Amino acid sequence: MNLDGVMLAREIMSSANVASNVIIFLFGTLFGSFVNVCIARLPVGKSIVWPGSSCGACGVPLPGWQNVPVLAYLLLRGRCWFCRTPFSRRYLLMELLVGALATALWVHADGPRAEFFYYFTFACLLVIVFFVDLDAWIILDEVNYFGVVAGMLGAAALPPRYLMLHDMGLPVPGWPPWLLNVLWSALGALVGYAFFLAIAVIGSALARQEAMGRGDVKFAAMIGAFLGPQQGMTALLLSFPLGALVAVPLLLVRGKGGKTPVPFGTFMAVAAFGMVIYGARIMRWLDPLAYPFDVPGY
Ligand SMILES: [Zn+2]
């Protein structure tokens, strides 16, 4: 259950699994097209369920078949059927990306288990946060709140995630596993929120300007809810070196008066997804003594 990257690639390619992986990829592209709708409409306050998609240039509503992910784009050669205006290539890339994430998680979760649906929901939210933050420099409250609630409630369906408390010799109350999972997830949200709130308050005082947006603080709670306190905190900590790795060279090249060229939420999203796939490995690498076993849960 804790596959690394090479094994993951081998599993995806192995012939016995190709058919189910293709189906899951297509399932992912459907959600990719919904993620597109969310990225385009949520920041401007439009409904994500109604009306259906229409051409951005001529406004003609797209007929049903033109909503088929990937295939419609290829058949239409990336242009509006009516006015021939090219669609952004990002729609296609987003569908392919979410399809690929779905396939990776499917293989990782070893089939239709609760973990797959849980982490696929998380992945879709991360993609939305990543692109909205990149485009508009905001992380939307509705996405964060939905994420915190989904992360906590969904944890009830997972296998026990708090078993490391046993390993560490800490007392675990004799409550049902689903309840402990939800509480563990709530603890993750609280710890993530408190950690980033502290950075926001202290950082702003030191820098005498807003060091971290309130959206980032709520997003940290969402990441904590989905990953739990330990992996959540690790993902949040890793987002800083990841951000530095990307932002420092960009700053040197562009030299924009000390302003970060890329919003921080994008790094948090990448670190969080990395933790979903490589969590066990990263935790063991960081602290081999505390993690002699596979990290339970995922
Ligand atoms: Zn058109």
Residues whose N, C-alpha, C, O or C-beta is under 5 A from the ligand:
A	BS01	ZN	C55 A57 C58 G59 C80 F82 C83 T85
